[in-house]
Amino acid sequence: MTERGGVVEWSIAGRPIAGEQESGDDALVIAAGREALVAAIDGVGHGRAAARAAEVAVKALRGGPWGDLVALAACCHAALRSTRGAAVGLAVFHDDGTASWLGVGNIAGRLIPGGAPSPTGGHWLVSQSGVVGDELPPLCPATLPVRRGDVLVLATDGIDAGFADELVATGPCDEIAARVLSKHARTTDDALVVAARYLGEESV
């Protein structure tokens, strides 16, 4: 199901590795006023310990200062020190036609322009090496312009990187997320996809 709130609509699709009841991958979307936080988390490994790391990360992100991605990542890092740690991808859509991005670890991000299908378009969102909760690198958020209809896709490393080769911004977010999961999930890991479409005004 595609959910909607504030400046975004979104959907999350995921599943644990075969043989596990819990997934170490999780996601969070918070839409408040004219801004929205979109996050994907991949707890190290899989099973209960990885799922606990993801749960701790989600709790920290819910209560953290998500208007400041560096402070939010630091808050998440402190909370995860008692766990295995996690890869974390964070994006905030702003009401001024921009989006901020910060990724640590193996979270893939792609911002796809809205409008007509453009499989070769879009912008890769580069993550920094490290593990939140264990080894946090110097943090360097990026800011990108966004327009109404642009779609952000975040994927854990349980999704093959080739998912972006045929990614387009058309269709409901639940269909985009489900399609990526169905076609590109690896059998050797938990897998999760978040698709979020920006509904704000056109940037200038």
C-alpha positions as CSV (number, residue, x, y, z in Angstrom):
1,M,0.0,0.0,0.0
2,T,1.2,3.5,-0.8
3,E,1.0,5.9,2.2
4,R,0.9,9.6,2.0
5,G,1.7,12.5,4.3
6,G,3.0,16.0,3.9
7,V,5.3,16.4,1.0
8,V,5.8,12.7,0.2
9,E,4.0,9.5,-0.6
10,W,5.8,6.2,0.0
11,S,5.9,2.5,0.3
12,I,8.2,-0.1,1.9
13,A,8.8,-3.6,0.7
14,G,11.0,-6.2,2.3
15,R,11.6,-9.7,3.5
16,P,14.0,-11.7,5.7
17,I,16.5,-14.2,4.3
18,A,15.1,-17.7,3.9
19,G,15.0,-19.6,7.2
20,E,14.7,-16.5,9.4
21,Q,11.5,-15.1,11.0
22,E,12.8,-11.6,11.5
23,S,14.6,-9.3,9.1
24,G,17.6,-7.2,10.0
25,D,16.5,-4.6,7.5
26,D,14.0,-1.9,8.4
27,A,12.8,1.5,7.3
28,L,11.2,4.7,8.6
29,V,9.3,7.5,7.0
30,I,8.2,10.5,9.0
31,A,6.2,13.2,7.3
32,A,5.8,16.4,9.4
33,G,4.5,19.6,7.9
34,R,6.5,20.5,4.8
35,E,9.4,18.2,5.4
36,A,9.8,14.4,5.5
37,L,12.5,12.0,6.7
38,V,13.1,8.8,4.7
39,A,15.4,6.2,6.2
40,A,16.6,2.7,5.4
41,I,18.5,0.6,8.0
42,D,20.4,-2.7,7.5
43,G,21.5,-4.3,10.7
44,V,24.8,-6.2,10.4
45,G,24.3,-9.8,9.5
46,H,20.8,-11.3,9.8
47,G,18.5,-12.9,12.4
48,R,17.5,-11.6,15.8
49,A,20.7,-9.7,16.5
50,A,20.5,-7.8,13.2
51,A,16.7,-7.2,13.8
52,R,17.5,-5.7,17.2
53,A,20.0,-3.4,15.7
54,A,17.5,-2.2,13.2
55,E,14.9,-1.7,15.9
56,V,17.3,0.4,18.0
57,A,18.1,2.5,15.0
58,V,14.5,3.2,14.1
59,K,13.8,4.2,17.7
60,A,16.7,6.6,17.8
61,L,15.7,8.1,14.4
62,R,12.1,8.6,15.6
63,G,13.3,10.6,18.6
64,G,16.3,12.3,17.0
65,P,16.8,15.8,15.5
66,W,16.0,14.7,11.9
67,G,16.3,18.3,10.6
68,D,20.1,17.9,11.1
69,L,21.3,14.8,9.4
70,V,24.8,14.9,11.0
71,A,23.3,15.2,14.5
72,L,20.7,12.5,13.7
73,A,23.4,10.1,12.5
74,A,25.5,10.8,15.7
75,C,22.4,10.1,17.8
76,C,21.8,6.8,16.0
77,H,25.5,5.9,16.3
78,A,25.4,6.4,20.1
79,A,22.2,4.3,20.4
80,L,23.7,1.4,18.3
81,R,26.9,1.0,20.3
82,S,25.3,-1.8,22.3
83,T,24.4,-3.7,19.1
84,R,26.0,-5.2,16.1
85,G,25.7,-1.8,14.3
86,A,24.0,-1.1,11.0
87,A,24.2,0.6,7.7
88,V,21.9,3.6,7.6
89,G,20.7,5.8,4.7
90,L,18.9,9.1,5.6
91,A,17.2,11.5,3.3
92,V,15.1,14.6,4.2
93,F,12.8,16.3,1.7
94,H,12.5,20.0,2.4
95,D,9.8,22.5,1.4
96,D,12.3,24.6,-0.6
97,G,12.6,22.1,-3.4
98,T,15.7,20.4,-2.1
99,A,16.6,17.0,-0.5
100,S,19.5,16.3,1.9
101,W,21.2,12.9,1.9
102,L,23.6,11.1,4.2
103,G,24.5,7.4,4.0
104,V,26.8,5.3,6.0
105,G,27.5,1.7,4.9
106,N,25.9,-0.4,2.2
107,I,22.6,1.5,1.5
108,A,22.1,2.3,-2.1
109,G,20.2,5.4,-3.0
110,R,18.9,6.7,-6.4
111,L,16.9,9.8,-7.1
112,I,14.8,9.4,-10.3
113,P,13.3,12.3,-12.1
114,G,9.5,12.3,-12.4
115,G,7.7,12.6,-15.7
116,A,8.4,10.4,-18.7
117,P,10.3,7.1,-18.1
118,S,14.0,7.7,-18.1
119,P,15.9,4.5,-17.3
120,T,19.3,6.1,-17.7
121,G,18.4,9.2,-15.7
122,G,18.6,9.8,-12.1
123,H,21.3,10.5,-9.6
124,W,23.2,8.0,-7.4
125,L,23.3,9.0,-3.8
126,V,26.7,7.9,-2.5
127,S,27.1,6.4,0.9
128,Q,30.3,6.7,3.0
129,S,32.2,3.7,4.3
130,G,31.6,2.7,7.9
131,V,29.2,1.1,10.4
132,V,26.8,3.2,12.5
133,G,27.4,2.1,16.1
134,D,30.9,0.9,15.4
135,E,32.9,3.1,13.1
136,L,31.4,6.4,12.1
137,P,33.3,8.3,9.4
138,P,33.4,12.1,9.1
139,L,29.9,12.9,7.9
140,C,29.3,14.9,4.7
141,P,25.7,15.4,3.8
142,A,24.8,16.2,0.2
143,T,21.9,18.5,-0.9
144,L,20.1,18.0,-4.3
145,P,17.3,19.9,-6.1
146,V,14.1,18.0,-6.4
147,R,10.9,18.5,-8.3
148,R,7.4,17.4,-7.8
149,G,7.1,13.8,-9.0
150,D,10.8,12.8,-8.4
151,V,11.1,9.4,-6.7
152,L,13.8,8.4,-4.2
153,V,14.6,4.7,-3.9
154,L,16.7,3.4,-1.0
155,A,17.7,-0.3,-1.0
156,T,19.7,-2.4,1.4
157,D,22.6,-4.6,0.1
158,G,20.2,-7.5,0.0
159,I,19.0,-5.8,-3.3
160,D,21.3,-6.3,-6.3
161,A,22.8,-3.0,-7.5
162,G,21.4,-3.7,-10.9
163,F,18.0,-2.6,-9.7
164,A,18.8,0.9,-10.9
165,D,19.4,-0.1,-14.5
166,E,15.7,-0.2,-15.3
167,L,14.3,2.1,-12.6
168,V,11.7,4.6,-13.6
169,A,9.6,7.1,-11.6
170,T,6.2,6.1,-13.0
171,G,3.5,4.2,-11.2
172,P,2.5,4.1,-7.5
173,C,5.3,3.8,-4.9
174,D,4.0,0.4,-3.8
175,E,4.4,-1.0,-7.3
176,I,7.9,0.5,-7.6
177,A,9.1,-1.0,-4.3
178,A,7.5,-4.4,-4.9
179,R,8.9,-4.6,-8.4
180,V,12.5,-3.9,-7.2
181,L,12.1,-6.4,-4.4
182,S,10.7,-9.1,-6.6
183,K,13.2,-8.7,-9.4
184,H,16.4,-7.9,-7.6
185,A,16.4,-9.4,-4.0
186,R,19.4,-11.6,-3.3
187,T,18.7,-15.0,-1.8
188,T,21.7,-14.6,0.5
189,D,20.5,-11.8,2.7
190,D,17.6,-9.8,4.1
191,A,16.3,-7.3,1.6
192,L,14.4,-4.1,1.8
193,V,13.3,-1.2,-0.6
194,V,11.8,2.2,0.2
195,A,10.3,4.2,-2.6
196,A,9.2,7.8,-1.8
197,R,7.8,10.4,-4.2
198,Y,8.2,14.1,-3.6
199,L,4.8,15.9,-3.8
200,G,6.1,19.4,-3.0
201,E,6.1,22.4,-5.3
202,E,8.4,22.6,-8.4
203,S,11.9,23.8,-7.5
204,V,13.1,27.0,-9.2
